[in-house]
Amino acid sequence: MDIFSHGLYGGVAVGRASRRDYVTAFLFGIGPDFLAFGTFFITSLISTGTLGRPNLETIPSYVFTIYDFTHSLVIYVVFFAFLWFFGKKHFAKLTLAWPLHILVDIPTHDVTFFPTPFLWPISDFYIDGASWGQPLIFIPNVIVLSCLYGYWYVRRKRTLSRS
């Protein structure tokens, strides 16, 4: 899935209580991709002046390492447990946008370009999903996001008008 959709799903799924919660959830939604690809894409944009899907051979190895780490449900569970154990329960709930990102990526990434290593470092098992860039995936994604945000907007407007 594209990075902005991840943020939007994270925000609407777990960050609806306040603007601050929304921003936090949005950032955790984009976090796995931003951490893995951010530096590489900014550097590529500056050096080539173009964006787009790069050849796997041109991507530095550190990107793959960070991607494995940030797209692992195993790593997330450890992170969540740490927060929960130390009493950061509200913040821990906002971080649920991170595993939502991973769960959405599992069926929307194929094995040819960054399959989702959701069991790393325990296993290298991947699911060969359908690429999120295909119209069959991308168009319904936009429709679902539009419906979710439309519903949230209408519901919030009704709640505010009753107060």
C-alpha positions in Angstrom: 0.0 0.0 0.0 1.2 3.5 -0.6 2.6 5.4 2.4 -0.2 8.1 2.6 -2.9 5.4 2.6 -1.2 3.8 5.6 -1.2 7.0 7.5 -4.9 7.7 6.6 -5.9 4.2 7.7 -3.9 4.5 10.9 -5.4 7.9 11.7 -9.0 6.9 11.2 -8.6 3.5 12.9 -6.9 4.5 16.1 -6.5 8.3 16.2 -10.1 9.7 16.2 -10.2 10.9 19.8 -8.2 14.1 19.3 -6.1 15.9 16.7 -2.9 15.0 18.6 -4.0 11.3 18.7 -4.8 11.5 15.0 -1.3 12.9 14.1 0.4 10.3 16.3 -1.5 7.4 14.7 -1.0 8.8 11.2 2.8 9.0 11.9 2.8 5.4 13.2 0.9 4.4 10.1 3.5 5.8 7.7 6.4 5.0 10.0 7.4 1.6 8.7 7.8 2.8 5.2 9.2 6.3 6.1 11.9 4.8 8.2 12.8 2.2 5.6 12.6 4.3 2.5 12.7 7.9 3.5 16.5 8.6 3.4 16.9 6.5 0.2 14.0 8.3 -1.7 15.1 11.8 -0.6 18.7 11.0 -1.7 17.4 9.5 -5.0 15.2 12.5 -5.6 18.0 14.9 -5.1 20.5 13.0 -7.2 18.2 12.0 -10.1 15.3 14.5 -9.8 12.8 11.7 -10.3 10.5 9.6 -8.1 9.2 6.1 -8.9 9.8 2.5 -8.3 13.6 2.0 -8.3 15.4 -1.2 -9.5 16.1 -3.5 -6.6 19.8 -3.5 -7.5 20.0 0.3 -6.9 18.6 0.1 -3.4 21.2 0.0 -0.6 21.2 -3.0 1.7 20.4 -0.9 4.8 17.0 -0.2 3.3 16.2 -4.0 3.3 17.4 -4.3 6.9 15.3 -1.5 8.1 12.3 -2.7 6.1 12.6 -6.2 7.7 12.7 -4.6 11.1 9.8 -2.1 10.6 7.5 -4.6 8.8 7.8 -7.4 11.5 4.8 -8.1 13.7 7.3 -9.8 16.1 9.3 -6.6 16.5 6.0 -4.7 17.0 4.7 -7.0 19.7 8.0 -6.5 21.7 7.6 -2.7 21.3 4.0 -2.7 22.3 4.7 -5.0 25.3 7.4 -2.6 26.4 5.1 0.4 26.3 2.3 -1.4 28.0 4.5 -2.8 30.8 5.9 0.7 31.5 2.4 2.2 31.8 2.2 4.0 28.4 -1.2 2.3 27.6 -2.8 5.2 25.7 0.3 5.8 23.6 0.6 2.0 23.0 -2.9 2.0 21.6 -2.1 4.8 19.2 0.9 2.7 17.9 -1.6 0.1 16.7 -1.4 2.0 13.3 2.0 0.2 12.9 0.7 -3.4 12.9 -2.3 -2.2 10.8 0.3 -1.0 8.3 1.9 -4.4 8.3 -1.4 -6.3 8.0 -2.5 -4.2 5.0 0.9 -4.7 3.4 0.8 -8.5 3.6 -1.8 -9.0 0.8 -0.9 -5.8 -1.1 2.8 -6.6 -1.8 4.0 -9.3 -4.2 7.2 -11.2 -3.8 9.0 -9.4 -6.6 9.3 -6.1 -4.7 9.5 -5.9 -0.9 7.3 -8.7 0.2 6.2 -8.2 3.8 8.5 -10.0 6.3 5.8 -10.0 9.0 7.4 -12.9 11.0 11.0 -11.6 10.8 13.4 -12.5 12.6 11.7 -15.8 13.4 10.9 -16.8 9.8 11.5 -15.5 6.2 7.9 -16.6 5.2 6.2 -14.2 2.8 2.8 -14.1 1.1 2.7 -13.4 -2.6 0.0 -10.7 -2.7 -1.2 -8.4 -5.4 0.7 -5.2 -5.9 -1.0 -2.2 -4.4 -0.3 -0.2 -7.5 -2.7 -2.3 -9.6 -6.0 -0.6 -10.3 -7.8 -3.6 -8.9 -6.2 -2.7 -5.5 -5.6 1.0 -5.7 -9.1 2.2 -6.8 -11.0 0.2 -4.1 -8.4 1.6 -1.6 -9.3 5.2 -2.5 -13.0 4.3 -2.3 -12.7 2.7 1.1 -10.6 5.6 2.5 -13.2 8.1 1.1 -16.0 6.2 2.7 -14.3 5.9 6.1 -13.4 9.6 6.2 -16.8 10.6 4.9 -18.5 8.5 7.6 -16.1 9.9 10.2 -16.8 13.5 9.1 -20.6 13.1 9.1 -20.6 11.4 12.4 -18.4 14.0 14.0 -20.5 16.8 12.6 -23.7 15.3 14.0 -22.0 14.8 17.4 -20.8 18.5 17.4 -24.2 19.8 16.4 -25.9 17.9 19.3 -23.6 19.5 21.9 
